[in-house]
Amino acid sequence: MQWLTRSRIIGTLAAALLFALPSASARSQTGRTIRLILPFPPGGPADAMARIVAERIGGSGGPNMVVESHPGAATEIGTEYVFHSAPDGDTLAIISNSFIVLPNVRKLNYDPLTDFAPVCQLASFPPLIVVNGLSPYRTLADLIDAAHAKPGTITLGTIGPGTSSQITLEKLKRAAEANITFVPFAGYTPAVQAVLSNTITAAIADYSTLQGQLQTGKLRALATTSANRIAPLPDVPTVAELGYQDVVADFFGGVATPAKTPNEKLMKLIGWFSAAIEDPAVKGKFAALGFFPGGPCGAAFGAMLRKDYDEYGRVIREANIKLE
C-alpha cells in the first residue's frame, strides 16, 4: 500500500503503543540484528506495523530487528536499497501495494517478482469509500446515480496518480460506467480533509486513517472494496455485494527479502513473522490502530503478489494511467 501522510489520531495511537514497548535489543536472545527497510517516512502505519512485529520477534527469543526509514520516489528508493543489499536475510524490505504497482507505471532497476523473495503479508488495511457526514449521498448507489446524472461533477480524491487507490477508483468507474473525476492528493489525510471541507465529493482511504472521523460521524462510509465486510463496520457493504463483483481491492503491508537469500534463512524468516502475526498481543495492538493482521506467507504470498501485479497492470494499461 502507498502510505504517505496519515491522520493524527493514528500517529498518536502508534506512538503510545510503541512507547510502551520495551526495546527489542534488550530482550532478544540471539544477538543477531535484522534491518527492516521502510520505504516511507517514519511515523506512519507501516512504521507502526513493522515495529510492533519486530518487537514481538525480538522479545520472544528471535533476532533483534531495527526499522530504518529510506523514503522517496514512491517507495522506489527504499526498495532498491534492499535489492542491492547482500542476500543474507539480514536486510528486509517492508512492502505495500506500491511494490507491484510501481513497475507497471515506470521502469525500475529491479523486478519485484524475480529480484525478491516474499516472506509474509503482515497486515491488511481495508479501503473505504467515504463522503462527508452531512452529504446527501447515503449509499454507493446514490453516488453512482449522481455520477450518471451529471457526468464529471462527482469528484473522488485519494493518493496518486499511479497508485493502487487510483486503480481501485478506475475499476469502479469502469464497472459502474460512471464518469467520476479523480482528484490526486499527496496523502490520504489531505484527501479526507478535502471531503470534510466539501472541496471534493468523496474519498478512498484505508480504515486506519478514517476510523476517528467515522466514529464521530464527520465521515460516512458508503462501501468497502475489501472482499469481506469490516468487523468494526458490519453495516457497511462491500462494493462486490452491491453488484460490482470485479471491484475487490485491499491495501496490504508485508515483508520481502532479496531473491538469492538461502532457503534455510528464508524459512526462518517466514517462521518468525508468521508466529508474530498470530500472537494475540500483536493482534490487539494492530486492532487498536485499525490494522487487520495476518495473511499468506512464502509461496502463497508470492502468488498473491503475482496475481495483483497482473491485475494492476491490466487496469493501468486500459485506463492509460501515468505516474506524473
C-alpha positions as CSV (number, residue, x, y, z in Angstrom):
1,M,0.0,0.0,0.0
2,Q,1.3,3.6,-0.6
3,W,1.3,5.3,2.8
4,L,2.2,8.9,2.9
5,T,0.6,11.3,5.4
6,R,-1.9,9.7,7.8
7,S,-4.4,11.1,10.4
8,R,-3.0,12.5,13.6
9,I,-5.1,10.0,15.7
10,I,-3.3,7.0,14.1
11,G,0.1,8.6,14.7
12,T,-0.8,9.3,18.3
13,L,-2.0,5.8,18.9
14,A,1.0,4.3,17.3
15,A,3.4,6.5,19.3
16,A,1.6,5.5,22.5
17,L,1.8,1.8,21.7
18,L,5.4,1.9,20.6
19,F,6.5,3.9,23.7
20,A,5.0,1.2,25.9
21,L,7.0,-1.5,24.2
22,P,10.4,-2.4,25.7
23,S,13.5,-2.3,23.4
24,A,13.8,-5.4,21.1
25,S,17.6,-5.3,21.6
26,A,17.1,-5.6,25.4
27,R,15.0,-8.8,25.1
28,S,16.3,-10.7,22.0
29,Q,18.4,-13.8,22.9
30,T,20.1,-14.4,19.5
31,G,22.5,-11.4,19.2
32,R,21.6,-11.2,15.5
33,T,20.3,-7.9,14.1
34,I,17.9,-7.7,11.1
35,R,17.2,-4.4,9.4
36,L,13.7,-3.7,8.2
37,I,13.9,-1.0,5.4
38,L,10.8,1.2,5.4
39,P,10.3,2.9,2.0
40,F,8.1,5.5,3.7
41,P,8.6,8.4,6.1
42,P,8.8,7.4,9.7
43,G,5.8,7.6,12.0
44,G,3.0,6.2,9.7
45,P,1.0,3.0,9.9
46,A,3.7,1.0,8.0
47,D,6.3,2.1,10.6
48,A,4.0,1.1,13.5
49,M,3.2,-2.2,11.9
50,A,6.9,-3.1,11.4
51,R,7.9,-2.0,14.9
52,I,5.2,-4.0,16.6
53,V,6.1,-7.2,14.8
54,A,9.8,-6.6,15.2
55,E,9.3,-6.1,19.0
56,R,7.4,-9.4,19.3
57,I,10.0,-11.3,17.3
58,G,12.9,-9.9,19.3
59,G,11.1,-10.3,22.6
60,S,10.3,-13.9,22.0
61,G,13.9,-15.1,21.5
62,G,14.2,-14.2,17.8
63,P,16.8,-11.8,16.4
64,N,16.9,-8.1,17.1
65,M,15.0,-6.1,14.4
66,V,15.5,-2.4,13.7
67,V,13.4,-0.3,11.4
68,E,15.2,2.1,9.1
69,S,13.3,4.7,7.0
70,H,14.5,5.2,3.4
71,P,11.7,7.1,1.8
72,G,11.4,8.6,-1.6
73,A,10.4,8.1,-5.3
74,A,7.1,6.5,-4.4
75,T,8.9,3.8,-2.4
76,E,11.5,3.0,-5.1
77,I,14.5,4.3,-3.1
78,G,14.0,2.1,-0.1
79,T,13.1,-1.0,-2.1
80,E,16.1,-0.6,-4.4
81,Y,18.3,-0.3,-1.3
82,V,17.2,-3.8,-0.3
83,F,17.6,-5.1,-3.8
84,H,21.3,-4.1,-3.7
85,S,21.8,-5.5,-0.2
86,A,23.5,-8.8,0.5
87,P,21.0,-11.7,0.2
88,D,21.8,-13.0,3.7
89,G,18.4,-12.5,5.4
90,D,19.6,-9.5,7.4
91,T,18.2,-6.7,5.3
92,L,14.5,-6.9,4.5
93,A,12.0,-4.7,2.7
94,I,8.7,-3.5,4.1
95,I,6.4,-3.6,1.1
96,S,2.9,-2.5,0.2
97,N,0.8,-2.3,-2.9
98,S,3.3,0.2,-4.4
99,F,5.7,-2.7,-4.7
100,I,3.7,-4.2,-7.5
101,V,2.1,-1.0,-8.9
102,L,5.2,1.0,-9.4
103,P,6.8,-1.4,-12.0
104,N,3.6,-1.1,-14.1
105,V,3.9,2.7,-14.4
106,R,7.6,3.2,-14.8
107,K,10.9,1.4,-15.5
108,L,12.8,0.3,-12.4
109,N,16.2,-1.2,-11.8
110,Y,14.7,-4.2,-10.1
111,D,11.8,-6.6,-10.8
112,P,9.7,-7.2,-7.7
113,L,8.6,-10.6,-8.8
114,T,12.1,-12.1,-9.6
115,D,14.5,-10.0,-7.6
116,F,12.8,-10.5,-4.3
117,A,11.6,-13.5,-2.2
118,P,8.2,-12.9,-0.5
119,V,8.3,-13.5,3.3
120,C,4.9,-12.7,4.7
121,Q,1.9,-10.4,4.4
122,L,1.8,-8.8,7.9
123,A,-1.5,-6.8,7.8
124,S,-4.2,-5.6,5.6
125,F,-5.7,-2.1,5.6
126,P,-9.3,-2.3,4.2
127,P,-10.1,0.6,1.9
128,L,-13.4,2.5,2.3
129,I,-15.3,4.9,0.0
130,V,-16.4,7.8,2.2
131,V,-18.3,11.1,2.0
132,N,-18.9,14.0,4.3
133,G,-21.2,13.0,7.2
134,L,-23.7,15.7,6.1
135,S,-23.6,14.6,2.4
136,P,-26.9,13.8,0.7
137,Y,-25.3,10.5,-0.6
138,R,-26.1,7.8,1.9
139,T,-25.3,4.8,-0.3
140,L,-22.8,3.9,-3.1
141,A,-25.8,3.7,-5.4
142,D,-26.7,7.4,-4.6
143,L,-23.1,8.4,-5.5
144,I,-23.1,6.4,-8.8
145,D,-26.6,7.7,-9.7
146,A,-25.4,11.2,-9.3
147,A,-22.4,10.5,-11.5
148,H,-24.7,9.1,-14.2
149,A,-27.0,12.2,-13.9
150,K,-24.2,14.7,-14.1
151,P,-21.1,13.1,-15.6
152,G,-17.8,14.5,-14.3
153,T,-19.3,16.5,-11.5
154,I,-18.7,13.9,-8.8
155,T,-15.1,14.2,-7.5
156,L,-13.3,11.5,-5.6
157,G,-9.9,12.1,-4.0
158,T,-7.2,9.7,-3.0
159,I,-3.4,9.4,-3.2
160,G,-2.0,9.4,-6.7
161,P,-1.5,9.3,-9.6
162,G,-0.4,5.8,-10.5
163,T,-1.3,4.3,-7.1
164,S,-3.4,1.3,-6.0
165,S,-6.0,3.7,-4.7
166,Q,-6.4,5.4,-8.1
167,I,-6.6,1.9,-9.8
168,T,-9.3,0.9,-7.4
169,L,-11.3,4.0,-8.5
170,E,-10.7,3.2,-12.1
171,K,-12.0,-0.3,-11.7
172,L,-15.2,1.1,-10.0
173,K,-15.7,3.7,-12.8
174,R,-15.5,1.0,-15.4
175,A,-17.7,-1.4,-13.6
176,A,-20.4,1.2,-12.9
177,E,-19.9,3.0,-16.3
178,A,-19.7,6.2,-14.3
179,N,-17.8,9.4,-15.1
180,I,-16.2,10.3,-11.8
181,T,-13.4,12.8,-11.6
182,F,-10.2,11.6,-10.0
183,V,-8.5,14.2,-7.7
184,P,-5.0,13.2,-6.7
185,F,-3.5,14.1,-3.3
186,A,-0.1,13.6,-1.7
187,G,-1.6,11.6,1.1
188,Y,-4.9,10.1,2.5
189,T,-5.2,12.8,5.2
190,P,-5.3,15.7,2.7
191,A,-8.0,13.9,0.7
192,V,-10.0,13.3,3.8
193,Q,-9.7,17.0,4.8
194,A,-11.0,17.9,1.4
195,V,-14.1,15.8,1.9
196,L,-14.6,17.3,5.3
197,S,-14.4,20.8,3.8
198,N,-16.7,19.8,0.9
199,T,-13.9,20.6,-1.6
200,I,-14.4,17.1,-3.1
201,T,-17.4,14.7,-3.0
202,A,-15.8,11.5,-1.8
203,A,-12.5,9.8,-1.0
204,I,-10.9,6.4,-0.9
205,A,-8.7,5.7,2.1
206,D,-7.9,2.9,4.5
207,Y,-9.9,2.2,7.7
208,S,-7.0,3.1,10.0
209,T,-6.9,6.6,8.5
210,L,-10.7,7.1,8.7
211,Q,-11.8,5.4,11.9
212,G,-11.6,8.5,14.1
213,Q,-13.8,10.6,11.7
214,L,-16.2,7.7,11.2
215,Q,-16.7,7.3,14.9
216,T,-17.6,10.9,15.3
217,G,-19.9,10.9,12.3
218,K,-17.9,13.5,10.4
219,L,-17.5,11.0,7.7
220,R,-19.9,8.4,6.3
221,A,-18.7,5.1,4.8
222,L,-20.6,4.0,1.7
223,A,-18.8,0.8,1.0
224,T,-15.5,-1.1,1.3
225,T,-13.6,-2.6,-1.6
226,S,-12.4,-5.4,0.6
227,A,-13.6,-8.9,-0.2
228,N,-15.5,-9.1,3.1
229,R,-17.2,-6.6,5.4
230,I,-15.1,-5.0,8.0
231,A,-15.9,-6.2,11.5
232,P,-16.0,-2.8,13.2
233,L,-18.4,-1.6,10.4
234,P,-20.8,-4.6,9.9
235,D,-23.4,-2.5,8.2
236,V,-21.1,-1.1,5.5
237,P,-21.5,-3.4,2.4
238,T,-18.7,-4.4,0.1
239,V,-18.6,-3.0,-3.4
240,A,-18.9,-6.5,-4.7
241,E,-22.1,-7.1,-2.8
242,L,-23.6,-4.0,-4.5
243,G,-23.2,-5.6,-7.9
244,Y,-19.6,-4.8,-8.9
245,Q,-18.0,-8.2,-8.4
246,D,-14.7,-7.3,-10.1
247,V,-14.1,-4.3,-7.8
248,V,-12.3,-6.1,-4.9
249,A,-9.1,-4.5,-3.6
250,D,-7.2,-4.4,-0.3
251,F,-4.2,-2.4,0.8
252,F,-1.5,-4.6,2.5
253,G,1.8,-4.4,4.3
254,G,4.3,-7.2,4.1
255,V,8.0,-8.2,4.1
256,A,10.3,-9.4,1.3
257,T,14.0,-10.2,1.1
258,P,16.5,-10.3,-1.8
259,A,15.8,-13.3,-4.1
260,K,19.1,-15.1,-3.6
261,T,18.6,-15.4,0.2
262,P,19.4,-19.0,1.2
263,N,16.3,-21.1,1.6
264,E,17.1,-22.1,5.2
265,K,17.3,-18.4,6.2
266,L,14.1,-17.6,4.3
267,M,12.3,-20.4,6.1
268,K,13.5,-19.0,9.5
269,L,12.2,-15.5,8.5
270,I,8.8,-17.0,7.5
271,G,8.6,-18.8,10.8
272,W,9.4,-15.7,12.9
273,F,7.0,-13.4,11.0
274,S,4.1,-15.9,10.8
275,A,4.3,-16.6,14.5
276,A,4.4,-12.9,15.3
277,I,1.2,-12.1,13.4
278,E,-0.6,-14.9,15.1
279,D,0.3,-13.6,18.5
280,P,-2.8,-12.3,20.4
281,A,-0.8,-9.3,21.7
282,V,0.2,-8.3,18.2
283,K,-3.4,-8.7,17.0
284,G,-4.6,-6.4,19.8
285,K,-2.1,-3.7,19.0
286,F,-3.0,-3.9,15.3
287,A,-6.7,-3.7,16.1
288,A,-6.1,-0.5,18.1
289,L,-4.6,1.1,15.0
290,G,-7.3,-0.2,12.6
291,F,-5.0,-2.9,11.1
292,F,-6.1,-6.4,10.3
293,P,-3.3,-8.9,11.0
294,G,-2.3,-11.9,9.1
295,G,-2.1,-13.1,5.5
296,P,-0.2,-15.6,3.3
297,C,3.5,-16.3,3.7
298,G,6.1,-17.7,1.3
299,A,4.9,-19.1,-2.0
300,A,1.3,-18.2,-1.2
301,F,2.3,-14.6,-0.6
302,G,4.2,-14.7,-3.9
303,A,1.2,-16.0,-5.8
304,M,-0.9,-13.1,-4.3
305,L,1.7,-10.6,-5.4
306,R,1.8,-12.1,-9.0
307,K,-2.0,-12.0,-9.3
308,D,-2.2,-8.4,-8.1
309,Y,0.7,-7.3,-10.3
310,D,-1.1,-8.7,-13.4
311,E,-4.4,-7.2,-12.4
312,Y,-2.9,-3.8,-11.7
313,G,-1.1,-3.9,-15.0
314,R,-4.2,-4.7,-16.9
315,V,-6.2,-1.8,-15.4
316,I,-3.2,0.6,-15.8
317,R,-3.0,-0.2,-19.5
318,E,-6.7,0.0,-20.1
319,A,-7.1,3.3,-18.2
320,N,-3.8,4.7,-19.6
321,I,-2.7,5.7,-16.1
322,K,0.6,7.5,-15.9
323,L,2.8,8.4,-12.9
324,E,3.5,12.1,-13.1
